[in-house]
Amino acid sequence: MVVEVSREKIEGRVEEVVVRTRGAWHEACIIGWDGEPRNIMMGAFAGHADIKQVVVVDEDVDVHDPQAVEWAVATRFQAGEDLVVVPGAQGSRLDPSARDGRVDKMGLDATRPLEAERFRFTVVHVPGEDDPEVERWLADG
């Protein structure tokens, strides 16, 4: 239900929406179109009161993989420029941090800057990185 409501609010601006339940609130991970991450965040927040955190990523990030989303935040997000805080918004009454049903919501723009060189933000894979023996080999040094 949360996914359908969120997708309806931001139709035409997103490719994929994944909503994860995090206890008393929801986190939406969204693949967005260039230049619209803040609008996408607001649409997701408006789509369902229980969504407390939204992360917008580019199409090269697998929104079904929490580690990939964390990578995008670690490599493409700067809090001073890419953080959106919506104070005092309607939230879940199940959230123990809510004050009379009001919460602060957070949006993270983990997309590449529009003017950035595409290669600068590309995931680099090292041959053999998926080999189960790599960890043992590194430990033996």
C-alpha positions as CSV (number, residue, x, y, z in Angstrom):
1,M,0.0,0.0,0.0
2,V,2.8,2.5,0.9
3,V,4.5,1.8,-2.4
4,E,1.4,2.4,-4.5
5,V,0.5,5.7,-2.6
6,S,4.1,6.9,-3.0
7,R,4.4,6.0,-6.6
8,E,1.1,7.7,-7.3
9,K,2.3,11.0,-5.9
10,I,5.6,11.0,-7.9
11,E,4.4,9.3,-11.1
12,G,6.5,10.2,-14.1
13,R,9.5,11.2,-12.0
14,V,10.7,7.8,-10.8
15,E,11.8,4.5,-12.2
16,E,11.5,2.3,-9.0
17,V,10.4,2.6,-5.4
18,V,11.3,0.2,-2.6
19,V,9.9,0.8,0.9
20,R,11.5,-0.9,3.9
21,T,9.8,-1.1,7.3
22,R,12.2,0.1,10.0
23,G,10.2,-0.6,13.2
24,A,7.7,2.2,13.7
25,W,8.5,4.0,10.4
26,H,9.3,3.4,6.8
27,E,12.3,4.2,4.6
28,A,11.8,4.8,0.9
29,C,14.6,4.1,-1.5
30,I,13.8,5.6,-4.9
31,I,15.5,5.7,-8.3
32,G,14.8,9.2,-9.6
33,W,15.2,11.1,-12.8
34,D,17.9,13.7,-13.2
35,G,17.4,17.0,-11.5
36,E,14.3,16.2,-9.4
37,P,15.4,14.5,-6.2
38,R,13.9,17.1,-3.9
39,N,10.5,17.0,-5.7
40,I,10.7,13.2,-5.5
41,M,11.4,13.3,-1.7
42,M,8.4,15.6,-1.1
43,G,6.1,13.4,-3.2
44,A,7.2,10.4,-1.1
45,F,6.6,12.2,2.2
46,A,3.2,13.4,1.0
47,G,2.4,9.8,-0.2
48,H,2.3,8.3,3.2
49,A,2.7,9.7,6.7
50,D,4.8,6.8,7.9
51,I,7.6,7.5,5.5
52,K,10.3,9.2,7.7
53,Q,13.3,8.8,5.5
54,V,13.8,9.0,1.7
55,V,16.9,8.2,-0.2
56,V,17.0,9.1,-3.9
57,V,19.6,7.4,-6.0
58,D,20.5,7.1,-9.7
59,E,19.6,4.2,-12.0
60,D,22.9,2.5,-11.6
61,V,22.2,1.8,-7.9
62,D,20.1,-1.3,-7.0
63,V,17.4,0.0,-4.6
64,H,16.8,-3.6,-3.5
65,D,20.3,-3.9,-2.1
66,P,20.7,-1.9,1.1
67,Q,24.5,-2.1,0.8
68,A,24.3,-0.5,-2.7
69,V,22.1,2.3,-1.3
70,E,24.6,2.8,1.5
71,W,27.4,3.0,-1.0
72,A,25.5,5.7,-2.9
73,V,25.0,7.7,0.3
74,A,28.7,7.3,1.2
75,T,30.0,8.4,-2.2
76,R,27.4,10.8,-3.6
77,F,25.8,12.6,-0.6
78,Q,27.1,15.7,1.2
79,A,24.9,16.7,4.2
80,G,25.5,20.5,3.6
81,E,24.1,20.3,0.1
82,D,22.1,17.1,-0.2
83,L,20.1,16.8,3.0
84,V,16.5,17.9,3.2
85,V,14.8,18.1,6.6
86,V,11.1,18.5,7.0
87,P,10.5,19.5,10.7
88,G,7.1,18.8,12.4
89,A,5.5,16.7,9.7
90,Q,2.7,14.2,10.3
91,G,4.2,10.9,11.2
92,S,3.4,7.5,12.7
93,R,1.9,7.6,16.2
94,L,3.8,4.3,16.7
95,D,7.1,6.2,16.4
96,P,8.3,6.7,20.0
97,S,10.1,9.9,19.0
98,A,6.9,11.5,17.6
99,R,5.5,14.5,19.5
100,D,1.7,14.4,19.2
101,G,2.1,12.5,16.0
102,R,4.6,15.0,14.5
103,V,8.1,13.9,13.4
104,D,11.0,15.4,11.5
105,K,11.6,13.7,8.2
106,M,14.8,13.4,6.3
107,G,15.6,13.2,2.6
108,L,19.0,12.2,1.2
109,D,19.9,13.1,-2.3
110,A,22.4,10.3,-3.2
111,T,22.4,11.1,-6.9
112,R,25.3,12.1,-9.0
113,P,25.6,15.9,-9.5
114,L,24.2,16.8,-13.0
115,E,27.5,18.4,-14.1
116,A,29.7,15.6,-12.7
117,E,31.8,13.3,-15.0
118,R,29.9,10.0,-15.1
119,F,33.0,7.9,-14.6
120,R,33.8,9.7,-11.3
121,F,30.8,8.1,-9.6
122,T,31.0,4.6,-11.2
123,V,31.2,1.5,-9.1
124,V,34.6,-0.1,-9.7
125,H,34.9,-3.9,-9.5
126,V,38.1,-5.7,-8.9
127,P,38.6,-9.0,-10.6
128,G,38.2,-11.8,-8.1
129,E,36.4,-9.7,-5.5
130,D,33.6,-12.2,-5.3
131,D,35.9,-15.1,-4.7
132,P,35.2,-16.6,-1.3
133,E,38.9,-17.2,-0.8
134,V,39.8,-13.5,-1.0
135,E,39.2,-12.8,2.7
136,R,41.4,-15.8,3.7
137,W,44.1,-14.7,1.3
138,L,44.0,-11.1,2.7
139,A,44.1,-12.4,6.3
140,D,47.2,-14.5,5.5
141,G,48.8,-11.4,4.0
